[in-house]
């Protein structure tokens, strides 16, 4: 039995009992559920109570898994022959038969990413798909109908400024190998051959790190290591640049103890789907104060406990992978 997934709690690793498969990627959705995309024909979700996995079979091999930042509990996955989307539960919509641009016998959907506007971007070996999951419509970009430099797209990443970044090359030539971006109107490329450019033409993965005046792209370049591209985002007011947060913070409510209202403040380090919920001492949810995408900044939410009895309560902030809980006291 293969067991490639373990959890780290800061001191020890614990087996997640991942059976007979290699994981191509793991994400935690906005409802704290863990999903893994298997290499061999299945997507799995994890049951923490039983330390077991439930498989959702599909055709093809697993390529890429991504969390949807705008839909609670929703993930996307590409499996070569189809793209899949959860509906927030454990049911799936499959997208693969409505793309006449692809040959279902040979062409592959190799990567997927979701942006803050509810759009899924799906890469293939024939071009790029912009998919609206709500309407089922899509737009296709290829070298023959757009400015996109090449037809092979993988991997994909959406950055906080809304740009789509991806590795790209033209299958008939290596002259357009490189890292590309798309701002919704124009395509651009940082070619491997340019001076000071990428150390290798083949890109395995791209990740983003927020910095004070923009973000960094960390790019895995095959056998040549990692390249870092710094992107500065434009902010009209220079004071806004200095004050733009890069970390997530949940502050203590004020006043505390309170009766019956208090203020909950927090800091969002980068664009994320954010939830702020209140629980009683037994762990029952008593209020959802926030459940939406937030841009970087400092926020404050009022909580009115007029209908609740005196006692200890907990408020929990989740933004992407950041989770923190604090205690507050309602005193009549």
C-alpha positions as CSV (number, residue, x, y, z in Angstrom):
1,X,0.0,0.0,0.0
2,X,1.2,3.5,-0.9
3,X,0.7,6.2,1.7
4,X,2.0,9.5,0.4
5,X,0.1,12.0,2.6
6,X,0.8,12.9,6.2
7,X,-0.3,15.8,8.4
8,X,2.2,17.9,10.3
9,X,1.1,19.5,13.6
10,X,4.3,21.3,14.4
11,X,6.1,18.5,16.1
12,X,5.2,15.1,14.5
13,X,3.8,13.7,11.3
14,X,0.6,11.7,11.3
15,X,-0.4,9.4,8.5
16,X,-3.6,10.3,6.6
17,X,-4.1,6.7,5.5
18,X,-3.9,7.6,1.8
19,X,-4.3,4.3,-0.1
20,X,-2.8,2.9,-3.3
21,X,-2.3,6.2,-5.2
22,X,0.1,9.1,-5.6
23,X,-1.4,12.5,-4.8
24,X,-0.9,15.2,-7.6
25,X,-2.0,18.0,-5.3
26,X,-3.9,18.7,-2.0
27,X,-6.2,21.7,-1.2
28,X,-8.4,22.6,1.7
29,X,-11.6,24.2,0.7
30,X,-13.4,27.1,2.5
31,X,-15.3,24.6,4.6
32,X,-12.1,23.1,6.0
33,X,-12.5,19.9,3.9
34,X,-9.3,18.3,2.6
35,X,-9.2,17.2,-1.1
36,X,-6.5,15.2,-2.9
37,X,-6.2,14.7,-6.6
38,X,-5.0,11.2,-7.3
39,X,-2.7,10.3,-10.2
40,X,-4.8,7.3,-11.1
41,X,-8.4,8.1,-12.1
42,X,-9.9,9.5,-8.9
43,X,-10.4,12.6,-6.7
44,X,-10.6,12.0,-3.0
45,X,-12.0,13.8,0.1
46,X,-10.9,13.1,3.6
47,X,-13.0,12.2,6.6
48,X,-11.1,13.3,9.7
49,X,-13.3,11.4,12.1
50,X,-12.6,8.0,10.5
51,X,-9.2,8.8,9.0
52,X,-10.4,7.6,5.7
53,X,-10.8,8.8,2.1
54,X,-13.8,8.6,-0.3
55,X,-13.0,8.5,-4.0
56,X,-14.8,10.2,-6.8
57,X,-13.9,8.3,-10.0
58,X,-13.3,10.0,-13.4
59,X,-11.7,9.3,-16.7
60,X,-8.0,10.1,-17.1
61,X,-5.1,10.9,-14.8
62,X,-5.0,13.6,-12.3
63,X,-3.2,16.8,-13.3
64,X,-4.1,19.8,-11.1
65,X,-6.4,20.7,-8.3
66,X,-7.4,24.3,-7.1
67,X,-9.8,25.9,-4.7
68,X,-12.5,28.3,-5.9
69,X,-12.1,31.6,-4.0
70,X,-15.7,32.7,-4.7
71,X,-17.8,29.7,-4.1
72,X,-17.9,28.2,-0.5
73,X,-16.7,24.6,-0.4
74,X,-15.9,24.4,-4.2
75,X,-12.8,23.0,-5.8
76,X,-11.8,22.5,-9.4
77,X,-9.7,19.7,-10.9
78,X,-8.3,18.7,-14.3
79,X,-7.9,15.1,-15.1
80,X,-6.6,15.1,-18.6
81,X,-9.8,14.3,-20.4
82,X,-12.2,16.4,-18.3
83,X,-12.4,19.3,-15.8
84,X,-14.5,18.8,-12.7
85,X,-16.1,21.2,-10.3
86,X,-17.8,20.5,-6.9
87,X,-21.1,22.2,-6.1
88,X,-20.1,22.9,-2.5
89,X,-20.9,19.4,-1.4
90,X,-19.7,16.1,-2.8
91,X,-21.4,16.2,-6.2
92,X,-19.5,17.1,-9.3
93,X,-20.1,18.8,-12.7
94,X,-17.9,17.5,-15.5
95,X,-16.8,19.6,-18.4
96,X,-15.3,17.7,-21.3
97,X,-17.7,16.9,-24.2
98,X,-18.5,20.5,-25.2
99,X,-15.1,21.6,-26.4
100,X,-15.0,21.0,-30.2
101,X,-11.5,22.6,-30.2
102,X,-10.2,19.4,-28.6
103,X,-9.8,15.8,-29.8
104,X,-11.1,13.7,-27.0
105,X,-8.9,10.8,-28.1
106,X,-5.6,12.7,-27.8
107,X,-5.9,16.2,-26.3
108,X,-5.6,16.9,-22.6
109,X,-6.8,19.4,-20.0
110,X,-3.7,19.7,-18.0
111,X,-4.2,22.5,-15.5
112,X,-6.9,24.7,-13.8
113,X,-7.2,27.8,-11.7
114,X,-10.2,29.9,-10.5
115,X,-10.2,33.7,-10.2
116,X,-12.1,36.2,-8.0
117,X,-14.8,36.7,-10.6
118,X,-16.1,33.2,-10.6
119,X,-14.2,32.2,-13.8
120,X,-12.3,28.9,-14.2
121,X,-9.3,29.0,-16.4
122,X,-8.4,25.6,-17.9
123,X,-5.2,24.9,-19.8
124,X,-4.8,22.3,-22.5
125,X,-2.3,21.2,-25.1
126,X,-4.3,23.2,-27.7
127,X,-4.9,26.5,-25.9
128,X,-6.6,28.2,-23.0
129,X,-10.3,28.0,-22.0
130,X,-12.1,30.7,-20.0
131,X,-15.0,28.9,-18.5
132,X,-18.1,30.5,-16.8
133,X,-19.4,27.7,-14.6
134,X,-22.7,29.5,-14.0
135,X,-23.7,29.8,-17.6
136,X,-21.7,26.9,-19.0
137,X,-20.3,29.2,-21.7
138,X,-16.6,29.5,-22.5
139,X,-14.0,31.4,-24.6
140,X,-11.1,29.7,-26.2
141,X,-7.7,31.3,-26.8
142,X,-5.1,29.8,-29.2
143,X,-2.3,31.2,-31.4
144,X,-4.6,31.2,-34.3
145,X,-7.3,33.4,-32.8
146,X,-5.5,35.5,-30.2
147,X,-2.2,36.9,-29.0
148,X,-1.4,33.9,-26.9
149,X,2.1,32.9,-27.8
150,X,1.8,29.1,-27.7
151,X,-0.8,26.3,-27.5
152,X,0.5,24.2,-24.6
153,X,-0.7,25.7,-21.2
154,X,0.5,24.5,-17.8
155,X,0.6,25.4,-15.0
156,X,-1.9,28.3,-14.3
157,X,-2.0,30.8,-11.4
158,X,-4.3,33.8,-10.7
159,X,-2.5,36.6,-8.7
160,X,-4.1,39.2,-6.3
161,X,-4.1,41.8,-9.1
162,X,-6.4,39.6,-11.2
163,X,-3.7,38.6,-13.7
164,X,-3.5,35.1,-15.0
165,X,0.1,33.6,-15.2
166,X,1.0,30.4,-16.9
167,X,3.8,28.4,-18.5
168,X,3.4,28.3,-22.2
169,X,5.1,27.0,-25.3
170,X,4.3,26.4,-29.0
171,X,4.4,22.6,-29.7
172,X,6.1,23.1,-33.1
173,X,9.0,25.4,-31.9
174,X,10.8,26.3,-28.7
175,X,11.1,30.0,-29.6
176,X,8.0,30.9,-27.6
177,X,8.8,29.0,-24.4
178,X,8.4,31.1,-21.3
179,X,6.2,32.5,-18.6
180,X,3.1,34.3,-19.8
181,X,0.5,36.6,-18.4
182,X,-3.0,37.7,-19.4
183,X,-4.7,40.7,-18.0
184,X,-8.1,40.1,-19.6
185,X,-7.1,42.0,-22.8
186,X,-3.5,41.5,-23.6
187,X,-1.0,38.6,-23.4
188,X,2.7,39.0,-22.5
189,X,5.6,36.7,-22.3
190,X,9.0,36.5,-20.4
191,X,10.9,34.1,-22.7
192,X,13.5,31.6,-21.5
193,X,16.0,33.0,-24.0
194,X,16.0,36.6,-22.9
195,X,18.9,37.9,-20.9
196,X,18.1,37.7,-17.2
197,X,15.0,35.5,-18.0
198,X,14.1,32.1,-16.9
199,X,16.9,29.6,-16.3
200,X,15.0,26.8,-18.0
201,X,12.2,26.6,-20.6
202,X,10.2,24.0,-18.8
203,X,8.1,25.2,-15.8
204,X,6.8,22.7,-13.3
205,X,4.9,25.0,-11.0
206,X,4.2,28.7,-10.0
207,X,3.3,30.0,-6.6
208,X,2.7,33.6,-5.4
209,X,4.0,35.4,-2.3
210,X,2.6,38.8,-1.3
211,X,5.1,41.6,-0.6
212,X,4.7,45.2,0.4
213,X,4.3,46.8,-3.0
214,X,3.1,43.8,-5.1
215,X,3.9,40.1,-5.2
216,X,6.6,37.6,-6.1
217,X,6.2,34.7,-8.4
218,X,8.2,31.6,-7.3
219,X,8.8,29.5,-10.5
220,X,10.0,26.0,-10.5
221,X,12.2,25.7,-13.6
222,X,12.9,22.0,-14.2
223,X,16.5,21.0,-13.4
224,X,17.7,24.6,-13.0
225,X,16.1,25.4,-9.6
226,X,13.7,28.2,-8.7
227,X,13.4,31.6,-10.3
228,X,11.7,34.6,-8.5
229,X,9.9,37.3,-10.5
230,X,9.0,40.4,-8.6
231,X,5.8,42.2,-9.8
232,X,5.0,45.7,-8.6
233,X,1.4,46.6,-8.6
234,X,0.4,50.2,-9.1
235,X,-1.3,52.1,-6.3
236,X,-2.1,55.8,-6.8
237,X,-1.5,56.9,-3.3
238,X,2.1,56.0,-2.1
239,X,0.9,56.0,1.5
240,X,-1.4,53.1,0.5
241,X,1.6,51.1,-0.7
242,X,3.4,51.6,2.6
243,X,0.3,50.6,4.6
244,X,-0.8,47.6,2.5
245,X,-0.8,44.5,4.8
246,X,1.0,41.3,3.9
247,X,0.0,39.2,6.9
248,X,-3.3,37.9,8.3
249,X,-4.2,39.0,11.9
250,X,-7.3,38.4,14.1
251,X,-7.5,41.0,16.9
252,X,-9.1,40.6,20.3
253,X,-12.7,41.9,20.3
254,X,-13.4,45.2,22.0
255,X,-15.0,45.7,24.4
256,X,-14.5,42.4,26.2
257,X,-16.4,41.5,28.2
258,X,-19.3,43.1,26.3
259,X,-23.1,43.6,26.5
260,X,-24.6,43.1,24.0
261,X,-22.4,44.5,21.2
262,X,-18.7,44.3,20.4
263,X,-16.4,44.9,17.5
264,X,-14.3,42.2,15.8
265,X,-11.4,43.5,13.8
266,X,-9.0,41.7,11.5
267,X,-6.3,42.1,8.8
268,X,-6.4,40.4,5.4
269,X,-2.9,40.0,3.8
270,X,-4.0,39.1,0.3
271,X,-7.2,38.5,-1.7
272,X,-9.0,35.6,-0.1
273,X,-12.4,34.0,0.5
274,X,-13.0,35.0,4.2
275,X,-15.4,33.6,6.8
276,X,-16.0,35.0,10.3
277,X,-18.2,32.8,12.5
278,X,-19.2,32.8,16.2
279,X,-19.6,29.6,18.3
280,X,-20.8,28.9,21.8
281,X,-18.8,27.0,24.3
282,X,-20.2,23.6,23.0
283,X,-19.0,24.3,19.5
284,X,-22.4,25.2,18.1
285,X,-22.4,27.9,15.5
286,X,-24.5,30.9,16.6
287,X,-23.7,33.4,13.9
288,X,-22.0,33.9,10.5
289,X,-20.7,37.5,10.3
290,X,-18.8,37.2,7.1
291,X,-18.7,34.9,4.1
292,X,-17.2,36.6,1.0
293,X,-14.1,37.5,-0.9
294,X,-12.0,40.3,0.7
295,X,-9.1,42.3,-0.7
296,X,-6.0,43.2,1.4
297,X,-6.8,45.6,4.1
298,X,-8.1,46.1,7.7
299,X,-11.7,45.3,8.5
300,X,-14.1,45.7,11.5
301,X,-17.4,43.9,12.0
302,X,-20.0,44.5,14.7
303,X,-21.4,41.6,16.6
304,X,-24.8,41.9,18.4
305,X,-25.5,39.2,20.9
306,X,-28.8,40.6,22.1
307,X,-30.5,37.2,21.5
308,X,-27.8,35.2,23.3
309,X,-27.4,34.3,26.9
310,X,-24.4,35.3,29.1
311,X,-21.3,33.1,28.7
312,X,-18.2,32.4,26.8
313,X,-18.2,32.5,23.0
314,X,-15.5,32.0,20.3
315,X,-15.1,33.7,17.0
316,X,-13.1,32.1,14.2
317,X,-11.6,33.8,11.2
318,X,-10.6,31.7,8.1
319,X,-9.0,33.3,5.1
320,X,-7.4,30.8,2.7
321,X,-5.1,28.6,4.8
322,X,-5.1,31.1,7.7
323,X,-7.3,30.0,10.6
324,X,-7.4,31.7,14.1
325,X,-9.9,31.6,16.9
326,X,-10.3,33.9,19.9
327,X,-12.5,33.9,23.0
328,X,-14.9,36.6,24.1
329,X,-17.3,36.9,27.1
330,X,-20.9,38.1,27.0
331,X,-21.7,39.5,30.4
332,X,-25.2,40.7,31.1
